[in-house]
Amino acid sequence: MRIAMYPGTFDPLTNGHLSLIRRGCEVFDQIIVAVADNTPKRPLFSHEERVNMAREALKDEPRACVEPFSGLTVE
């Protein structure tokens, strides 16, 4: 199984992000969209709102999985 991870703040999730995710779903069996919490940026939306928006935008993409995360991506 080929799994990819796409980390970011997604504040907000844009059509460009969605395009990359959808094209990635054609290459990988699963893409984990990892919505970062602790960032030096001052996000417009809360972490929970960003996760919910990403889940709603990708609800019809079975290969995309939206997960919240904090800390370093490598962990």
C-alpha positions as CSV (number, residue, x, y, z in Angstrom):
1,M,0.0,0.0,0.0
2,R,1.4,3.4,-1.0
3,I,0.6,6.1,1.5
4,A,1.5,9.8,1.3
5,M,1.3,12.5,3.9
6,Y,0.4,16.1,3.0
7,P,1.1,18.3,6.1
8,G,0.1,22.0,6.4
9,T,-1.9,24.6,8.2
10,F,-4.5,24.7,5.4
11,D,-5.7,28.1,6.6
12,P,-7.8,28.0,4.6
13,L,-7.8,24.9,2.4
14,T,-7.6,26.3,-1.2
15,N,-8.5,25.0,-4.6
16,G,-4.7,24.5,-5.1
17,H,-4.5,22.3,-2.1
18,L,-7.5,20.3,-3.3
19,S,-6.0,19.9,-6.7
20,L,-2.8,18.5,-5.3
21,I,-4.7,16.1,-3.0
22,R,-7.0,14.8,-5.8
23,R,-4.1,14.3,-8.2
24,G,-2.2,12.6,-5.4
25,C,-5.1,10.2,-4.9
26,E,-4.5,9.0,-8.5
27,V,-0.9,8.0,-7.6
28,F,-1.2,6.8,-4.0
29,D,-3.6,4.4,-2.2
30,Q,-4.1,6.9,0.6
31,I,-3.2,10.5,1.3
32,I,-3.2,11.7,4.9
33,V,-4.0,15.4,5.0
34,A,-2.3,16.4,8.3
35,V,-3.7,19.7,9.6
36,A,-1.1,21.3,11.8
37,D,-2.0,22.9,15.1
38,N,1.0,24.6,16.6
39,T,2.5,26.9,14.0
40,P,4.3,30.2,14.2
41,K,1.7,31.6,11.9
42,R,-1.4,33.3,13.3
43,P,-4.2,31.3,11.6
44,L,-7.4,32.9,10.6
45,F,-9.4,29.8,11.6
46,S,-9.1,27.6,14.7
47,H,-7.5,24.2,14.4
48,E,-10.8,22.4,14.8
49,E,-12.4,24.6,12.1
50,R,-9.6,23.9,9.7
51,V,-9.9,20.1,10.3
52,N,-13.7,20.3,9.8
53,M,-13.4,22.3,6.6
54,A,-10.9,19.9,5.1
55,R,-13.0,16.9,6.1
56,E,-16.1,18.5,4.5
57,A,-14.2,19.4,1.3
58,L,-12.8,15.9,0.9
59,K,-15.8,13.9,2.1
60,D,-16.3,12.4,-1.4
61,E,-12.6,11.4,-1.8
62,P,-12.3,8.0,-0.2
63,R,-8.5,7.9,-0.5
64,A,-8.0,11.1,1.4
65,C,-7.9,11.0,5.2
66,V,-7.9,14.3,7.2
67,E,-6.1,14.1,10.6
68,P,-5.2,16.8,13.1
69,F,-1.7,16.9,14.4
70,S,0.7,19.0,16.5
71,G,4.4,18.8,16.8
72,L,6.9,17.9,14.2
73,T,5.9,16.1,11.0
74,V,8.7,13.7,11.4
75,E,7.3,12.5,14.7
